[in-house]
């Protein structure tokens, strides 16, 4: 890295992640100087973050020989900042440091003085614990559902001491897991902060040796990767890549050499990891198991005088810059209403966008068309889907949505965006529909077609069930994980 100073860096993007990074640098006494923070918001110019000035991008040229780190997670904003710095300010791509890589370096340096100044002795005689990552809690979501299912199955095997590490209140559990949840204090809205990191390191060092199964690049991955680098025989890291967001790839590739094995939930994700020079021998793909009866028994709203039944199940995580894009769901509702399509939408799930969505629906006078169910028990998921004709998901990105697999298993006709994994299960116009990302009007077109051609509901729904049933085998999935964990 040809930098003016190896101990200086420029940060781009003055948001939450930048403020966190500046604070961690200060709290850990990391030997680096943040020269400035670049941001396009003119209202921030002249202000400071942790005594670091926020400047206009045009002022960044004076630091062009310095390392730089773009701190934003939104892909389009990231690309805009990168173009400004490289194409207009003269920064070199060779001097770019990825956000997760910088966090790793900071915490590794901190650990050398704090945790590894003393000698650790071999604990290999101790039963190796398998720790599954659910640091964000056990809510209604595909990742959480898979984690609960796989851990439940492994607890039935006497050879495996499997637990779920949970950082928030867990409100979906099974009786089999009552004594299989380890709680850890991960600070809400500060998951990557120093307090959360210290708690994670202490947990790991008290539970070595272990195997960890990581669901997202987070503080658990940083701590595990540091231990792997410094004490390689004490920990095994398996990373499951559940979606294809840029931050996922950046986080995992930043510590790829410390990760023993990658499991990708779709072929699309695996192909992307290959393009990032991850060795094929270190990767497999999996289909998360889901309940699916061999024979489908259900009814559809084939009477043209009756409203279509539409369902959504998943997180209500936000609006325009979120994964699930609840703003597009609201636009779709408006569009269907304007087209005089009679429908009844049930929304199962919780999240930060719920209150805003409910307010919008109320002000628009659409309460009779939309019902918010909140979080529902996983045992109620099949019944939820069996009363829906159509399932929607307008996400900007996914991995391979378990909710969509569950919907198809219950004969639902999906109308979803063309994200990772969709084409592995949906053949457009034969067992469901996919539309371009962001195109809620195209989704409305498909729903309107089904509204006017009710016989297609049964045709596509039954085909969806028939196509997805062979992929639902839990036994094959458990065998797959027994092999990975046993190696």
C-alpha positions as CSV (number, residue, x, y, z in Angstrom):
1,X,0.0,0.0,0.0
2,X,1.7,3.2,-1.2
3,X,0.4,5.6,1.4
4,X,1.7,9.0,2.6
5,X,1.6,7.5,6.1
6,X,0.8,4.0,6.9
7,X,-0.8,5.3,10.2
8,X,-3.3,7.7,8.6
9,X,-6.6,7.2,6.8
10,X,-9.5,9.1,5.3
11,X,-13.0,7.9,6.1
12,X,-15.9,8.4,3.6
13,X,-19.5,8.7,4.8
14,X,-20.4,10.5,8.1
15,X,-23.1,8.1,9.2
16,X,-23.5,5.7,12.1
17,X,-20.9,3.3,11.0
18,X,-18.3,6.1,10.6
19,X,-19.1,7.4,14.1
20,X,-18.7,3.9,15.5
21,X,-15.4,3.4,13.8
22,X,-14.0,6.7,15.1
23,X,-15.2,5.8,18.6
24,X,-13.6,2.3,18.5
25,X,-10.3,3.8,17.3
26,X,-10.4,6.2,20.3
27,X,-11.5,3.6,22.8
28,X,-8.9,1.0,21.8
29,X,-6.1,3.5,21.4
30,X,-5.4,2.1,17.9
31,X,-2.3,3.7,16.3
32,X,-3.9,5.5,13.3
33,X,-4.9,9.1,12.6
34,X,-8.2,9.8,10.8
35,X,-7.3,12.8,8.7
36,X,-10.8,13.7,7.7
37,X,-14.3,12.4,7.0
38,X,-15.7,13.0,3.5
39,X,-19.5,13.4,3.1
40,X,-21.8,14.8,0.4
41,X,-24.1,16.4,2.9
42,X,-23.2,20.1,2.9
43,X,-24.9,20.6,6.2
44,X,-22.2,18.5,7.9
45,X,-19.2,20.3,6.4
46,X,-17.3,22.1,9.1
47,X,-18.6,19.9,11.9
48,X,-16.7,17.1,13.5
49,X,-16.9,13.4,14.5
50,X,-14.7,12.6,17.5
51,X,-12.7,15.8,16.7
52,X,-12.2,14.7,13.1
53,X,-13.4,17.4,10.5
54,X,-16.1,16.5,8.0
55,X,-15.2,18.0,4.6
56,X,-16.5,18.4,1.1
57,X,-15.4,15.6,-1.3
58,X,-13.5,18.2,-3.4
59,X,-11.3,18.9,-0.3
60,X,-10.3,15.2,-0.2
61,X,-7.8,15.5,-3.0
62,X,-5.1,16.7,-0.5
63,X,-5.2,13.2,1.1
64,X,-5.1,11.2,-2.2
65,X,-2.0,9.4,-1.2
66,X,-3.6,8.2,2.1
67,X,-5.5,5.0,2.7
68,X,-9.2,5.4,2.6
69,X,-12.2,3.5,3.9
70,X,-15.8,3.9,2.7
71,X,-18.0,3.3,5.8
72,X,-21.5,3.2,4.3
73,X,-23.3,-0.1,3.7
74,X,-25.8,1.0,1.1
75,X,-24.4,-0.2,-2.3
76,X,-25.4,2.7,-4.4
77,X,-24.1,5.3,-2.0
78,X,-20.9,3.3,-1.6
79,X,-20.4,3.2,-5.4
80,X,-21.0,7.0,-5.7
81,X,-18.4,7.8,-3.0
82,X,-15.9,5.3,-4.5
83,X,-16.2,7.0,-7.9
84,X,-15.7,10.4,-6.4
85,X,-12.6,9.5,-4.5
86,X,-10.9,7.4,-7.2
87,X,-12.1,9.1,-10.5
88,X,-12.2,12.7,-9.3
89,X,-9.9,13.0,-6.3
90,X,-7.1,10.7,-7.5
91,X,-7.2,8.1,-4.8
92,X,-5.7,4.7,-5.6
93,X,-7.7,1.5,-5.4
94,X,-4.7,-0.1,-3.9
95,X,-5.1,2.2,-0.8
96,X,-8.7,1.2,-0.1
97,X,-9.3,-0.6,3.2
98,X,-12.7,-2.3,3.5
99,X,-14.7,-1.4,6.6
100,X,-14.8,-4.9,8.1
101,X,-11.1,-5.3,7.4
102,X,-10.3,-2.2,9.3
103,X,-12.5,-3.3,12.2
104,X,-10.6,-6.6,12.3
105,X,-7.2,-4.9,12.4
106,X,-8.3,-2.5,15.2
107,X,-9.7,-5.3,17.4
108,X,-6.8,-7.6,16.7
109,X,-4.3,-5.0,17.8
110,X,-6.5,-4.4,20.9
111,X,-6.6,-8.1,21.7
112,X,-2.9,-8.5,21.6
113,X,-2.5,-6.3,24.6
114,X,-5.8,-7.1,26.4
115,X,-6.4,-10.8,25.9
116,X,-3.3,-12.5,24.6
117,X,-0.6,-11.1,26.8
118,X,-0.9,-14.2,28.9
119,X,-0.5,-17.8,27.8
120,X,-3.5,-20.0,27.2
121,X,-3.2,-23.8,27.8
122,X,-4.6,-26.5,25.7
123,X,-8.1,-27.5,26.5
124,X,-8.5,-30.1,23.7
125,X,-9.7,-32.7,26.1
126,X,-12.9,-30.7,26.7
127,X,-16.0,-31.5,24.6
128,X,-16.0,-29.2,21.6
129,X,-19.0,-26.9,21.8
130,X,-20.8,-26.0,18.5
131,X,-22.0,-22.4,18.8
132,X,-24.6,-21.1,16.3
133,X,-24.9,-17.4,15.8
134,X,-28.1,-15.6,16.5
135,X,-26.6,-12.5,18.0
136,X,-29.6,-10.4,16.8
137,X,-32.1,-12.6,18.6
138,X,-34.5,-15.3,17.7
139,X,-37.2,-13.5,15.8
140,X,-39.4,-14.4,12.9
141,X,-37.0,-14.7,10.0
142,X,-35.5,-17.4,7.7
143,X,-32.1,-17.3,9.3
144,X,-33.5,-17.6,12.8
145,X,-35.8,-20.4,11.7
146,X,-33.0,-22.4,10.1
147,X,-30.8,-21.9,13.2
148,X,-33.5,-23.2,15.5
149,X,-34.2,-26.2,13.3
150,X,-30.6,-27.3,12.8
151,X,-29.7,-26.8,16.5
152,X,-32.8,-28.7,17.5
153,X,-31.8,-31.7,15.3
154,X,-28.2,-31.7,16.5
155,X,-29.3,-31.7,20.2
156,X,-30.9,-35.0,19.5
157,X,-27.5,-36.4,18.6
158,X,-25.5,-37.4,21.7
159,X,-22.2,-36.6,20.0
160,X,-22.9,-32.9,19.6
161,X,-23.0,-30.2,22.2
162,X,-24.8,-27.5,20.2
163,X,-26.0,-24.2,21.5
164,X,-27.4,-21.0,20.1
165,X,-25.7,-17.8,21.1
166,X,-28.4,-15.2,21.5
167,X,-27.8,-11.5,22.0
168,X,-31.4,-10.3,22.5
169,X,-34.6,-11.7,24.1
170,X,-35.5,-14.9,22.4
171,X,-39.2,-15.3,21.8
172,X,-39.3,-18.2,19.5
173,X,-37.9,-21.4,20.9
174,X,-38.8,-25.1,21.2
175,X,-38.8,-27.3,24.3
176,X,-35.8,-29.1,23.0
177,X,-33.8,-25.8,23.1
178,X,-34.7,-24.7,26.6
179,X,-31.2,-25.4,28.0
180,X,-29.4,-24.8,24.7
181,X,-29.4,-21.0,24.5
182,X,-26.4,-19.1,25.7
183,X,-27.2,-15.4,26.3
184,X,-24.7,-12.7,25.7
185,X,-24.8,-8.9,26.2
186,X,-24.7,-7.5,22.7
187,X,-25.5,-3.8,22.9
188,X,-28.5,-2.9,20.7
189,X,-27.6,-0.6,17.9
190,X,-23.9,-1.0,18.8
191,X,-23.3,-4.6,17.9
192,X,-19.8,-3.9,16.6
193,X,-18.8,-1.6,19.5
194,X,-16.1,-2.3,22.1
195,X,-18.5,-3.4,24.9
196,X,-20.1,-6.0,22.6
197,X,-16.7,-7.1,21.4
198,X,-15.3,-7.5,24.9
199,X,-18.3,-9.6,25.9
200,X,-17.9,-11.8,22.9
201,X,-14.2,-12.4,23.4
202,X,-14.7,-13.3,27.1
203,X,-17.5,-15.7,26.0
204,X,-15.2,-17.4,23.5
205,X,-12.2,-17.7,25.7
206,X,-14.4,-19.4,28.3
207,X,-15.8,-21.9,25.8
208,X,-12.7,-23.1,23.9
209,X,-12.3,-25.3,22.0
210,X,-15.3,-24.7,19.9
211,X,-16.8,-24.7,16.4
212,X,-18.8,-21.6,15.5
213,X,-21.4,-21.3,12.8
214,X,-21.7,-17.6,11.7
215,X,-24.8,-16.3,10.0
216,X,-23.7,-12.8,9.3
217,X,-20.4,-10.8,9.4
218,X,-20.6,-9.4,12.9
219,X,-18.7,-9.0,16.2
220,X,-18.9,-12.8,16.6
221,X,-17.0,-13.3,13.3
222,X,-14.4,-10.7,14.2
223,X,-13.7,-12.3,17.6
224,X,-13.7,-15.8,16.2
225,X,-11.3,-14.8,13.3
226,X,-8.9,-13.2,15.7
227,X,-8.8,-16.3,17.9
228,X,-8.4,-18.4,14.7
229,X,-5.3,-16.4,13.6
230,X,-3.7,-16.4,17.0
231,X,-4.8,-19.9,18.3
232,X,-5.7,-21.8,15.2
233,X,-6.3,-25.2,16.8
234,X,-8.8,-23.9,19.3
235,X,-11.6,-22.8,17.0
236,X,-13.2,-23.8,13.7
237,X,-15.2,-21.3,11.8
238,X,-18.1,-22.1,9.4
239,X,-19.7,-19.2,7.7
240,X,-23.2,-19.5,6.2
241,X,-23.9,-16.8,3.6
242,X,-27.6,-16.1,3.7
243,X,-27.9,-13.2,1.3
244,X,-26.0,-11.5,-1.5
245,X,-25.6,-7.9,-0.1
246,X,-22.3,-6.3,-0.7
247,X,-21.6,-6.0,3.0
248,X,-21.9,-9.7,3.3
249,X,-19.3,-10.4,0.7
250,X,-17.0,-7.7,2.0
251,X,-17.3,-8.9,5.6
252,X,-16.6,-12.6,4.8
253,X,-13.8,-12.0,2.2
254,X,-12.0,-9.7,4.7
255,X,-11.3,-12.7,7.0
256,X,-11.7,-15.4,4.4
257,X,-8.3,-16.9,5.3
258,X,-9.5,-17.5,8.8
259,X,-12.7,-19.2,7.8
260,X,-12.6,-23.0,7.5
261,X,-15.6,-23.5,5.4
262,X,-18.4,-21.5,3.6
263,X,-21.9,-22.7,3.1
264,X,-23.9,-20.7,0.5
265,X,-27.7,-20.8,0.4
266,X,-27.8,-20.3,-3.4
267,X,-25.7,-21.1,-6.4
268,X,-25.8,-17.3,-7.2
269,X,-24.0,-16.6,-4.0
270,X,-21.5,-19.4,-4.6
271,X,-20.7,-18.0,-8.0
272,X,-20.1,-14.6,-6.5
273,X,-17.7,-16.0,-3.9
274,X,-15.8,-17.9,-6.6
275,X,-15.5,-14.5,-8.5
276,X,-13.9,-13.2,-5.3
277,X,-11.2,-15.9,-5.5
278,X,-12.6,-18.1,-2.7
279,X,-11.5,-21.7,-3.2
280,X,-14.2,-24.0,-4.4
281,X,-13.0,-26.7,-2.0
282,X,-13.9,-24.5,0.9
283,X,-17.6,-24.1,-0.3
284,X,-20.9,-25.9,-0.6
285,X,-24.4,-24.9,-1.3
286,X,-27.4,-25.9,0.8
287,X,-31.2,-25.7,0.6
288,X,-32.6,-25.0,4.1
289,X,-35.1,-27.6,5.0
290,X,-38.8,-26.7,5.3
291,X,-42.0,-28.5,6.1
292,X,-43.8,-29.8,3.0
293,X,-46.5,-32.4,2.9
294,X,-46.3,-34.9,0.0
295,X,-49.9,-34.3,-1.0
296,X,-51.3,-30.8,-1.1
297,X,-54.8,-30.2,0.2
298,X,-56.0,-26.6,0.0
299,X,-58.5,-24.3,-1.6
300,X,-58.0,-21.2,-3.8
301,X,-60.1,-18.1,-4.2
302,X,-61.4,-19.1,-7.7
303,X,-64.7,-17.2,-7.4
304,X,-64.1,-13.9,-9.3
305,X,-66.5,-12.1,-6.9
306,X,-64.3,-12.8,-3.9
307,X,-61.1,-10.8,-3.0
308,X,-57.7,-12.4,-3.6
309,X,-55.9,-13.4,-0.4
310,X,-52.3,-12.2,-0.4
311,X,-49.7,-12.9,2.2
312,X,-46.3,-11.5,3.3
313,X,-44.2,-13.2,6.0
314,X,-40.9,-11.8,7.2
315,X,-39.2,-8.8,8.8
316,X,-40.6,-5.4,8.5
317,X,-37.2,-3.9,8.5
318,X,-37.5,-0.5,6.9
319,X,-38.4,1.5,3.9
320,X,-36.3,2.8,0.9
321,X,-32.8,1.8,2.1
322,X,-33.8,-1.5,3.8
323,X,-33.5,-5.1,2.5
324,X,-37.3,-5.9,2.6
325,X,-38.4,-2.6,1.1
326,X,-41.7,-2.1,3.0
327,X,-42.1,1.2,1.0
328,X,-42.6,-0.9,-2.1
329,X,-45.2,-3.0,-0.3
330,X,-47.1,0.1,0.5
331,X,-46.9,1.3,-3.1
332,X,-48.1,-2.1,-4.3
333,X,-51.1,-1.8,-2.0
334,X,-51.9,1.6,-3.5
335,X,-51.5,0.3,-7.0
336,X,-53.8,-2.6,-6.5
337,X,-56.4,-0.4,-4.9
338,X,-56.2,2.1,-7.8
339,X,-56.7,-0.8,-10.3
340,X,-59.9,-1.7,-8.4
341,X,-58.5,-5.1,-7.5
342,X,-60.3,-6.6,-4.6
343,X,-57.7,-8.2,-2.2
344,X,-57.1,-8.9,1.5
345,X,-53.4,-8.7,2.6
346,X,-52.1,-10.4,5.8
347,X,-48.7,-9.3,7.0
348,X,-46.9,-11.6,9.4
349,X,-43.8,-10.2,11.0
350,X,-42.3,-7.5,13.2
351,X,-39.8,-4.7,12.7
352,X,-39.1,-1.0,12.8
353,X,-41.3,-0.2,9.8
354,X,-44.5,-1.6,11.3
355,X,-45.7,1.6,13.0
356,X,-45.1,3.7,9.9
357,X,-46.9,1.1,7.7
358,X,-49.9,1.0,10.0
359,X,-50.1,4.8,10.1
360,X,-50.0,4.9,6.3
361,X,-52.7,2.3,5.9
362,X,-54.9,4.1,8.3
363,X,-54.5,7.5,6.7
364,X,-55.2,5.9,3.3
365,X,-58.4,4.3,4.6
366,X,-57.2,0.8,3.7
367,X,-57.6,-0.9,7.1
368,X,-60.2,-3.3,5.8
369,X,-57.8,-4.6,3.2
370,X,-54.7,-5.0,5.3
371,X,-54.1,-6.9,8.6
372,X,-50.9,-6.8,10.6
373,X,-50.5,-10.1,12.5
374,X,-47.2,-9.4,14.2
375,X,-44.9,-12.3,14.9
376,X,-46.6,-15.6,14.6
377,X,-45.5,-19.0,15.9
378,X,-43.6,-21.1,13.5
379,X,-46.0,-23.9,13.9
380,X,-48.7,-21.6,12.5
381,X,-46.7,-20.8,9.3
382,X,-48.3,-23.6,7.2
383,X,-51.8,-22.5,8.1
384,X,-50.9,-18.9,7.4
385,X,-49.7,-19.8,3.9
386,X,-52.6,-22.2,3.1
387,X,-55.1,-19.4,3.4
388,X,-53.2,-17.2,0.9
389,X,-53.5,-17.4,-2.9
390,X,-50.5,-15.2,-3.5
391,X,-47.3,-14.5,-1.6
392,X,-45.3,-11.3,-2.1
393,X,-41.7,-10.3,-1.4
394,X,-40.3,-7.1,-2.9
395,X,-36.8,-7.3,-1.4
396,X,-33.8,-5.6,-2.9
397,X,-31.7,-8.6,-2.0
398,X,-32.0,-12.1,-0.5
399,X,-30.1,-15.3,-0.3
400,X,-32.7,-17.9,-0.8
401,X,-35.7,-17.0,1.1
402,X,-37.0,-19.7,3.5
403,X,-40.3,-17.9,3.7
404,X,-40.7,-18.3,-0.1
405,X,-39.9,-22.0,0.1
406,X,-42.5,-22.4,2.8
407,X,-45.0,-20.5,0.7
408,X,-44.5,-22.7,-2.3
409,X,-44.7,-25.8,-0.1
410,X,-48.2,-24.8,0.8
411,X,-49.2,-24.1,-2.8
412,X,-48.9,-20.3,-2.8
413,X,-48.3,-18.5,-6.1
414,X,-45.3,-16.2,-5.5
415,X,-44.9,-12.8,-7.0
416,X,-41.4,-11.7,-5.9
417,X,-38.4,-9.7,-7.1
418,X,-35.6,-11.3,-9.1
419,X,-33.0,-11.7,-6.3
420,X,-30.5,-14.4,-5.5
421,X,-31.8,-17.9,-5.4
422,X,-35.2,-17.1,-7.0
423,X,-34.5,-18.8,-10.3
424,X,-33.4,-22.0,-8.5
425,X,-37.1,-22.5,-7.4
426,X,-39.3,-20.3,-9.6
427,X,-39.9,-20.8,-13.3
428,X,-41.5,-17.6,-14.5
429,X,-45.1,-18.1,-15.5
430,X,-45.1,-21.8,-14.6
431,X,-45.0,-22.1,-10.8
432,X,-44.9,-18.4,-9.9
433,X,-43.5,-15.0,-11.0
434,X,-40.5,-12.9,-10.5
435,X,-40.1,-9.3,-11.6
436,X,-37.2,-6.8,-11.7
437,X,-36.0,-5.5,-8.4
438,X,-37.9,-2.3,-7.4
439,X,-40.6,-2.8,-10.0
440,X,-43.8,-2.9,-7.9
441,X,-45.9,-2.1,-10.9
442,X,-44.8,-5.3,-12.6
443,X,-45.7,-7.2,-9.5
444,X,-49.2,-5.5,-9.6
445,X,-49.4,-6.6,-13.3
446,X,-48.9,-10.3,-12.3
447,X,-51.4,-10.0,-9.4
448,X,-54.0,-8.3,-11.7
449,X,-53.5,-11.2,-14.2
450,X,-54.2,-13.7,-11.5
451,X,-57.1,-11.7,-10.3
452,X,-58.7,-11.9,-13.7
453,X,-57.7,-15.5,-14.4
454,X,-58.5,-17.3,-11.2
455,X,-58.0,-20.8,-12.6
456,X,-54.3,-20.0,-12.9
457,X,-54.0,-19.8,-9.1
458,X,-54.6,-23.6,-8.7
459,X,-52.5,-24.4,-11.8
460,X,-49.4,-22.4,-10.7
461,X,-49.9,-23.2,-7.0
462,X,-50.0,-27.0,-7.4
463,X,-47.0,-26.8,-9.7
464,X,-45.1,-24.8,-7.1
465,X,-45.8,-27.5,-4.5
466,X,-44.8,-30.3,-6.9
467,X,-41.6,-28.6,-7.8
468,X,-40.5,-27.7,-4.3
469,X,-41.4,-30.9,-2.5
470,X,-38.3,-32.9,-3.6
471,X,-36.1,-30.1,-2.1
472,X,-37.7,-30.3,1.4
473,X,-35.9,-33.4,2.8
474,X,-34.7,-32.7,6.3
475,X,-32.7,-35.9,6.6
476,X,-30.4,-35.0,3.7
477,X,-29.8,-31.6,5.2
478,X,-28.9,-33.0,8.7
479,X,-26.5,-35.5,7.1
480,X,-24.9,-32.6,5.2
481,X,-24.2,-30.7,8.4
482,X,-23.1,-33.8,10.3
483,X,-20.4,-34.3,7.7
484,X,-19.3,-30.6,7.8
485,X,-19.2,-30.5,11.6
486,X,-17.5,-33.8,11.9
487,X,-14.6,-32.9,9.6
